[in-house]
Amino acid sequence: MAVGPDPKHVDANRRDLVFLSYSHDDAEWAQALTGLLKPLTRTRRLRLWVDVANIRAGDAWHPEIGRAIAQAQVAVLLVSARFLASDYIMDTELPALLTHGVRLTPVLVGDCLWPHVPELAARQWLHDPGRDGALSLVDDRIGERDRRLMQICTRLLDLLPDPFTAPPDPRPAAELPEPSGRSGVAAVPRGLIPGPLYGVPDLPPGYVARDELAGLITAVVAGDGPGAVGVTGTVTAVGVHGQGGIGKSVLAAAVARNKDIRARFPDGVHWINVGERADIVGVQLGLLARFGVTGAVPRTPDEARVRLAEVLADRRVLLVVDDVWSDAAAAALRVAGPYGRILYTTRDPQILTAVRARPQRVDVLSPAAARAVAAAILDLDPDQIPLAAQAAFAEVGQVALGVALLAAAVRGGGSWDQVAAALRRDTDIFGDHPYANTFKAMQIAVTHLPTDLTQALLSLAVFPPDTPIPIVAITRYWHHTRGLPAAQALNDLTALAAANVLHLDNTPRGEEDRGEEDPGAGAVGFHDLQHEYLLLHAGKPALLHTALLDAYRGLIPTGRDHR
């Protein structure tokens, strides 16, 4: 059975994919490689095609695989006995890759008879399978496993043409009309009653106000005259950008919770989490629902944007649009009227340019700020933080999330000398990976957890990223998979939150200032780098828990009805 179009009709300019071929029984290895290559796919350094990520519900999977093969320049083959036993891979997918002239770069993930397969024996592998053996041989040695995976990713990049880049993004810069037909923005005076908060996350344990906070507040409230809250222009927006784990979202939450900010937005401060795989219309409909909008349901981002602009035209609101990954998502929520403001957070400053937002850069912590963050977590004076701690901070690049993770590991029973020594010993595991600082700190934090809590944490990789996970969903899930009562599950979540490996909020999402905590209510959240670390190490058991379907069916909001 042939796969894909005739190679003679493939546009050579579109041969820019890296195609990942694997048995679904080896999904944990595909997941690990995908996570490590994420920074390159996100910056368009390469285009990675993985079936589970690129085939949507309702798509015909066979033609989709064929189209991807026709556009592939390189294929990474995750070879194992299960790979060789797959009739589809060996009889359909592999011949199609060869027919289209795709360069094959195998990786041995499980011992098998690969030398007896001519298509593999004659290829240049991404490692030496005879010398190194299969990756599964070091699966229980996390540091060595991650080091080998990083070497494979680095070798892949070395084999790609230079530069190996996708075609320029064809999307134009956002060219959106004013939401209410007005030009510019109006100064919003300070009120007496603070506006309510909707979905704004709590500040983390040990929070210390950063130097950038005052400047960011000034950027949000600056305007035409005294009491102004915006920058004069079209739809006013301020953007925070910087590397992952650097503290953008925490800084935005500090702005949202600032009393002066709240006093200027009596119609509320709304937190909108977007994320990498955002259902844009679903996010827009969720925001419309907060304002009690009924009637015809918008079906496209443009329809929903226009409806939101109408609703917000005269409202004094601040929209905090967190973790934006695309121009389209940013533009879809660029809906505040002349009395409202928008604050984006993103790692990509080009997105801020596309929506005409003023960039406010966030940098790594200064040595003094790093000591202050660690001291607050440990309930110490900053002067009590030893020199070994400063060496550890340097090993993780003084990234805010990394510093917090290390301090939590010390609070859990480690010493700064032990932490610094472990970081020095394993300093090259993730090489020059863009997320190396946070991954190293996560590894230290997880190492200091009890074994049962480590496994419990990794099991949470099954939940979708960029989505607050209701505590009741996790307690139900752990009841099925760990046999825990709800009270013990909540205790475990509290312990994991104390280790800074996840965020626990006992306030029901979307509601504010109730003044009471309801055990079991609220949600658990992950920084996306924390979640990617879990995916890197979760393995097949976490991927295959069928109890999850019952655990969160109907509990995790999906944003909209797709019928």
N, C-alpha and C positions, 0 to 999 in steps of 0.2 A: 504494500500500500504506500503510495507516494505521499510525501509531506510537503506542503507549501507550493508556491508558484514555480514555474520554470525558471531556473537560475539565469537564463538568458535575458529575462525581463526584469531582473532586479536592478534597481538604480544603484550604481556603485557608490554614490554619495551617501547612501543610507546604510552602508555596511559598517555600522558603528556600535553594534551591541556586543556585550559579553554575555553569552548564553550559558546558563548553569544547568547541567544535565545530571540527574541523580535519581536514585530510587527513593520513593517516599518513606521507605523503612529507614533511610539515612537522613531524614529531614533535619535532625539536630545539627548535622554538619553543614547542610545548606544554610540553616539559620545562623550558625556561627560565622560563616564566611560573609553572608549578607550583612550582618551587623558590623563586621570589621571594615567592609568596603563602603559603608554608609556615607562617610564624609566625602568620598570621591563621587558617589552617585549624586549626592546633594549639591555639590558644586559643579556638576556636569563634567567632571574630569572623565567619567566613563558612564555608559548606560548599561546597567546590569539587568538581565531579564531572568526572572524566577517565576515559575508557573503560578505558585500560590499568591504571589504579589501582583502579577500582571494579568491574570485571567479573572475577570469579574463574574459574579453570579449571573447566570443566564448566557454567558458566552459559550460558543462552540469551541471546546478546548483543543481539538485536533487542528482545525485551521489556524487557531491563534498560535500554536506551537510552530506550525509551518511558516507563518509570516515572520515569527521571531528568528527562526533559523535562516530564512532568506535575507535577513538584515544583519546577521551575526558576522563578526570578524574573527572572534575568538570564542571557543567553547571550553569551559572548565568542567571536567568530568570527575565526579566523585565516585571512585571505583571501589566496589566491594563485591562480595559473593552475591548479594541481592541485586546489585547493578547488573552483573553479568547474567543473572537468572531472569531478568526482566525481558520478556519477549518484545515489548513495545520499544524499549531502549535499543536492544541489539538488532531487531529486525526492521525498525522504522526510523527511530530518531537518529541513531548513529549513521546509518546509510545516507540519510538526508543531509546531515552535517558534512559528510564526505563529498556528496554530490555538489553541494554548494561551495566547496572549497574552504570551509571554515577551519581555522587552525585549532587542532585539538591539544589541550593541555591537561593531562590527567593528574589526579591527586588520589593516593591510596588511603582510603579511610577504614578499610577492613581487609584482613588477609583473604586472598582468593587466588585463583589460577590465572591471573592476568597475563603472565608471560606466554600463555598459550593462545592469546587473542592477538592476531597479527596487527589489527588496527591500533592496539595499545602498545604492543611490545616495541614497535618501531618509532614511537613518539618521544618527544622531549617532555619530560614530566616537570611539574612545578616543584618537585623535590626529588631526592634519590630514593626510590622505594626500596631498593636492595639494601642500601646503607641505613636508612632511617626507619624502615618498616612502616606499618600502618599507623595512622593517627590514633586508632582505637587502643593501641598498646600503651599510650600515655594519657588515656582519658581520665584516669584517677589522679594524675599529677597536674593540677590545674596550671601551675606556672609554666611547666614544660610544654603542655598542650597549647597554651596561648602563644608561647614563643614560636612554636612550629607553625601555627596558623598565621602569625604575623609574617614569618619568613616566606610562606607560600604567597600571601598577598603581595609582598614586596617583589617577589620573583615574577608574579603575574604582571605587575606594572612595568618591570624591566623588559618583558617580552613584547609589550604593546608598542606600536609605532609612537614616535614622539613628534608632535603632540598627538595623543589619542583623545580627542575631544568630540563631543556631540556637536551637530550643527548649531549655529547660534539660535538662541531661543527666539521664535518668531513673534512672541507676544509683544505688542507695543506697550509703551508706558500707559498707565491708566489715564483715560481721557473721559472723565465722568462729569456730567452736568452738576451744577450746584443742587443740593437736595431739595431746596425749597424755592429755587429761582432767585435767591438773594446773592449778592456779592459780599464777600468779606464776612467777618464775624463781629459779634457784639460783645462788649464788656459785660461780664456777669458779676453783679455785686455780691458781696459776702452776705450770707443770711445768718439768722440766729439759731436755726435748727439744723443740725447736720443731716445730710441726705443719707438714706439707708444704703447698706452694702448688699449686693446680690452676688453670691458665689465667690467673693473675694477670699482667697485662702488665708489662713492664719500665718503670722510670721513664725519662722522656725525657732526651735529652742536655741537659746544663746544668741538671738538676733542682736546685732550691733548696727546702729545707723552708720551707713557708709558716707564717705566724703562726697560722693556724687549726688546724694539725696537732695540737698538744698538746691543745687543747680537744676536738677530735673523738675523739682516743684516749681521753681521760677520759670522754667521753659513752658510748663503746663499753664501757669496762671498769667504769663505775660500777655499783654494786649495793648489796646489803644490808650488806656488811661488807668487811673487808680482802680484797683479791684478787678482788672481784666483777668481772664482765665485762658486766653488763647493767643495765638500768633495770627496777626492779620494776614489774610490771604483767602484762598478758596475754602475747602473744608479743612479746618485746622486739625493737625495731627502732630504728635511728637513720637519719635521712635527711639527705642533703646536697642542697641545691637552690640554683639560681642560673642566670643567663643562660648561653646556649651559648658554649663556648670559654673559660669563666672558670676552668676547672681542677678541676671536680668529680671527674672520673674519675681524674686524676693524684693528687689528694688522697686519694681512696679507695684507690688502689694503694699510696700511701705508708703508709696505715694497715695495709693487708693485709700489707705487707712488714716492718712494725715488729717487732723481735725480741720485745718484751714481749707484743705481741698474739699472735704465733705461739706463744709459750710457753704461752699460756692455751687454745689450741685444738689439742690434739694430734691430733684427728681431721681436721684440715686446714682451710685457708682456701680457699674455692671462689669463683672469679670467674664470674659468670653475666651475659653480655651479652644484653640484651633487645631494645632498639631499637624503632623506631616500628611496624614491620610484623611484630611478633613472632608466630611460630607458638608459642603458649603451651604447648600440649601437647608440641610438639617440644622446647622448652626444658626442660620438666619431665622428659621421658623422658631427655634428655641427662644431667640431674643424677642420675636414678636409675641410669643406666648407670655413672656414676662410682663408685657404691657397690656395683656388681656385682649389682644386683637383677635377678632373672629371674622367669619365671612369666607370668601373664596380663598383657597390656599394657593399661594404662589408655587409655580412648578419649576422655575428657572432662577438662577442667581440674579439676573437682571430684574425679573419681576419682584423678587423678594427685596432687592435693594431699593427699588422705587417705593415699595410699600413701607419699608422701614424709614426711609427718608421722610415720607409723609407723616408718619407717626411721631418722629423725633423732631420735626421742623421747629417747634417752639418749646421743646423741653430742655431743661438745664440738666444734662446728664454727662457723665464721663464714662466712656466705653474703654475698658482696658482689653485690648485684643492681644492675647498672649500666645507666643510660640507660633508665629506666622512663617510658613515655608514657601509661599508663592505669591506672586503679584495678584493673581486672581482672587485668592482668599482675602488679601489685604483690601483690595478694591471693593469686594462684595460687602465689606463691613465699614466702608467709608461713608457713613450715613448720618453723622451728627449735623444738626442744624446750626444756625448762627450762635445759639446760646449753649451749645454742647461742645465737647472736646473728645479727642480720641488719643489713646496712648497705646502704641504697638510695642511688642517685644519680638525680636527676630535675630537670627545669627547672620542674616544676609542684608547688608546695608543697601544693596541694589533694590530690594523690595521697598525700602523707605523712599528711595528716589522715585520709584514708579508711582507711588501714591502721594508724592510731594509732602513727605513728613520730614520735620527737622530732626536730624540724627543727634543723639546724645550718647557718646561712646562710654561703655563701662569697661574698665580694665581689671587686671588681677589685683588682689589685695596687696597693699603695702605691707612690709614686715610688721609695722606697728598694728595695722588693722588685722592681720592674721593672728597675732598674739591676742588681740582683744576678742576676736571671735572664739578662739580656743578657750580663753579664760572664762568667757561667759558660759560656755557649755560645761566647763569643769567647775564653775562657781569659785573661781580664783581671781586674785588680782593679776593683771597682765605681767607685772614684774616677777610673778612666781612661775612664769612659763620658762622652762630651761632652754639652754642652747641646743640640746638635742632636738627639741620641738622645732626650732627655727630651721635646722637642717632638714627635718622631715617636711616642713612646709615648702622648702625649696625643691625637694624631690618631686612634689606634685604641682610645681609651677605656681604655688600660692593662689590657686584657683579656689574660690570660696567654698564650693561644694566639697572639694578635696580636703580642705582644712577642717571643715565640719565633720567629715567622716573620720579623719584621723583622731580628732579630739574625742569623738564618741567611742572610738576603739580604746583609747586610754581610759576613759570613764568606765568602760566595761571590764577593766582589769589589766590591760596592757600597760607597758611603760613607754615613755618617749624613746628611750634607748633601744628598746625592742622594735618599735615601729620604724625608727630611722634605719636600723640595721637591716630590717626586712626590705625596706624600700631600696636601699643600696644594693642588696643582694639580687633583687629582681628588677633592677632599673631598666634592663633592656628587653623585658618580656614583650612590651607593646611598641618598642622601637620609637619611631617618630610619628606614630599614629596620632592624628589630631585630638583624639579623646584619651590619649595615654594617661594624662594626669588624673582624670576622674576614674578611669578603669583601675589604675594602681591603688588609688585610695579606697575604692569599693572592695578590692581584693583584700586589703588590710582589714577593713571593717567586717567583711564576711568571715575572714579567718578567725576573728575574735568572738564570733557567735558560737553558742552551743550547736552541736551537730544537728539536733532536731529542728532548731530555729533556722539554720542554714537551709535545710531541705524544705522547710515550710516557706521560706522566702523565695527560693527558686521555683517552687510550685506556682507562685503567683504570676509567672511569666505567661501562663495561659490566658490571662485577661488582656483585653485589647489595650494598646497604648493610647495615650492622650485622652483617657476617659476616667473620670472619678469612679472608683469602684465602690459601690455601697458596702458598708461593713456587713450588713445582713447577708449579702451575696457571698462574701468570703467565709463567714461563719457557717453558712450552709455547705459551701464547698469543702471546707475542712472537716465538717461533720462527716461527709461522705468519704473523704480521702484519708483522714487522720483519726477519725472516731472521736473528735473533740466536742465537748459541750460548748455552747456559745460563750459562756463566761471565760473558759480557758482560751478560746480562740481570741477573744478580745484582749486577754492578758498577753498573749503572744504578739499581737499586733502592737500593743503598747511597748513591749520590749524591742521590737524591730524599729519602731519610731524613735525610741531612745537611742538606738544605734545609728540613726540618721540614714538608714537605707531605704526608708519610705516615709511618706508624710501622712499623718493621721489627723483627721479633723472630725471631732464628734458633733459639730454643728451641722444640721441637715443642709445640704447644698441648696443654694438659691434663696435661703432665708437668713435673716440677720437679727441680732440683738434680741434673741428670745430670752437670754439670761439663764438658760438651763441647759445642761448637757443630758442627752438621752443615750445611755449606753446601747450600742448596737445601731444607733442612727448615725448619720454622717457618712463619710467616705474616706477611702484610702487613695492616695495618689503617688505617682512616681515621676521624678524628673526623667525626661526621655533617655538620658544617658544611664540612669539607674536601670531603667527597663531594658535597654540594649545590653547591659551587663548581664541581666538575668537571662536574656535570650541566648547570650553567648555561652552560658554555663548550665542552662536548665536541663538540656538533654531530652531524650524521647519520653520518659515517664511524664514529665510535665506537659508535653505536647499532646499526649494521648488520653488524658483523663476525661473519660466520657461523663463523669459526674459533674463536670463544669456546666454542661448544657442545662442540667436541672438547677445548678447552683445560681446561675444568673439570668435564666430565662425570665423575661418580664421585669427584671430588677435594674438592669443597666440601660439607661435611655439611649435609643438609637437616633433620636433627633427628628425623624419624620416617618410617615407611613408611605412605604414604597409601592403600595398596590396601585 
